Amino acid sequence: MAKYSKEMILKIAEEENVKYIRLMFTDIHGVIKNVEIPSRILEEALNNEIMFDGSSIDGFVRIQEADMYLRPDLDSWLILSWEQTTYGKVARLICDIYLPNGNPFLGDPRYVLKRNLEKMRKLGFKSFNIGVEPEFFLFKLDENDEVTLEFNDNGGYFDLAPLDGAEDCRRDIVLELEKIGFNMEASHHEVAPGQHEINFMFENALEACDSLQTFKLVVKNIAKRHGLHATFMPKPIAEINGSGMHTNCSLTDKNGNNAFDDPSGEIGLSETTLYWIAGIMKNARAFTAITNPIVNSYKRLVPGYEAPCYISWSDANRSSMIRIPAKRGKATRTEIRSVDPSANPYLAMSAILASGLDGIENKLECQKRVYVNLYDLSRKDREAMGIDNLPENLKDAIKELESSEVMKEALGEHVLEKFVIAKGKEWDEFRKSVSEWEINKYLKVI
């Protein structure tokens, strides 16, 4: 049942003195965009009458196809408590992108996820539920509000206050999120200095992705209040742990029961779960460009820093890409540990869902669980066990993505083409650049 109607939103906007509305959407890179309108034309927006120039958005359309409509999801109505102004409040609506002919825009990442969710429902499942564990770093700002690479604390895993205000900042983030209706599960300091994690309660995939985009806005805004810069860059500092976004997921059947749970199955998992895991493992190399989409993502996916590098699964091995947490019943789930927070959440969850459904549809055979520390094995030993590695750089990941029929169907031709072009340019920029490491390594000795 819908939470809001047009009439309710107009009434709330008037009663709460909302003067400004952000009509938000997400581009293929996961960057939040918005068209800003005054409250006097809110009714027009609610009637799907607001247009924008799609040719200005990377990965959308050519200039001759520019006109696009924003269709607000009424249930996404939210007053942004951290954006109070002197003249009134600011609210937001998350929008879907439509063409002038009334069809949804195929390059809209939110539509891509909706399309994959519809396929899931046709296969007999009711919902795809996810809970994400995004990590981020807090760095100090200098007197000119420029970002430094100075941590605001030297804490470690689960360390307690004071930590130079790190606990205060993280607590304020959680309180702000609770204020706007988020159900947060836990928050804590992570392994590296200046690194933090805040976990979400399980939600259906579409709401979870909307929440994650809002979460990033809140984290960055509250951090700045504390004189800090929050970054979701996977590996901002070498030789310490990077930031991941472990993604816990499960499917429910048509009756709303957890389709992954079976007390009589292998370690309490249903046959559906094993097919799902097999699909994730089969398609992991192909979807890594989506779940780990920037050059820097692959600086995190290296041995020795708790990030998975190898395609395997286990219920008791944190070097595996897929882990099965101990809880069963409604909490039975798969935790995919390779994802990082630079990913476009709508595309990442589409790729994961399509991969798992591929395993279920085709009844793929699941490999055995792995209990050895894969970081201690040689490549030859891992290959003998049938364990492949994730792509080692963005270029290799793009090649895997391009060759995958499962990903082509999941993302659609438009998104796949635009994404590959954009990431190809990113890789070219990177390979043509000269890094500080190269200067230090070679300049004086060659």
Secondary structure by P-SEA (a helix, b strand, c coil): cccccaaaaaaaaaaacccbbbbcccccccbbbbbbbcccaaaaaaacccccccccccccccccccbbbbbbcccccccccccccccbbbbbbbbbbbccccccccccaaaaaaaaaaaaaaaccccccccccccbbbbbbcccccccccccccccccccccccaaaaaaaaaaaaaaaacccccccccccccccbbbbbccccaaaaaaaaaaaaaaaaaaaaaacbbbbcccccccccbbbbbcccccccccccccccccccccccccaaaaaaaaaaaaaccccccccccccccccccccccccccccccccccccccbbbcccccccccccccccccccaaaaaaaaaaaaaaaaaaaccccccccccccccccaaaaaaaccccccccaaaaaaaaaacaaaaaaccaaaaaaaaaaaaaaaaaaaacccaaaaacccccc
